[in-house]
Amino acid sequence: MNRKLRGTFTPPPAHFARLPDVSGNTVNGVGETQPRRPTPIFWHKPEIEAHGALQESIVAHFNA
């Protein structure tokens, strides 16, 4: 598939301000030895996700 490059996307500073203190690697269980169900990261109810505030900010930005 041939796509035209549209330049580099730089997220607004508001997105970075909403990053949680926990990393995605920690949420995803990197380094854990026991299998477990995945933890919701994005596109679930924001109140149950570590990245919920970021998700709301991104959705609001692109729906504006």
N, C-alpha and C positions, 0 to 999 in steps of 0.2 A: 504494500500500500504506500503510495507516494503522498506525503502531506507537505503543505507549505509550512515552513517555520514561521511562527508569529512573534518571535522574540522570547525573552526570558520573563517568566512570571515572578514577581516579588510580592509575597503576601504583605498585607497591611500590618503595621506594628501592633494593631489591636489583636491580631491572631496570636502573635508571639506572647503577648501579655496574658493570654488565656491558657498557655501550656501548663499542665499540672506539674507538681513537684516530682511525681513518679514518672519514670521513663517507660516507654512502650515495651522495652525488653523486660522490665520487671513485671508489668501487667501481663505480658505474654508467657511468663514463666521461664525465661532463659536461665539455664543452669539448674532448674528443678529436675529431680531424678524420678519423681512419680508422675505418671500420666494423669491428666485432669481435663475437664471440659474447658474450652477456651473462654476467656473473659471478654465480654463485649467491649469493643474499642470505639466503634463509630456506627452511626445509623441505628442506634437503639435509644431508649429513653435517656436523655441527658443526665438525669439524676442518678442513674445506676452506673455511669461510666466515669472513669478518671478524666477522660478527654471531653466530657459533656459540654463544658463552657466553650471550648474551642469549636466543637461541632456547631453549636448555636451561632457563634460568631461567623463562621464560614457560610452557613445557610443564609443568615441575614444579609451578609455581604453580596452573595450571588443572587438573592431574591430582590435586592434593592433596585 
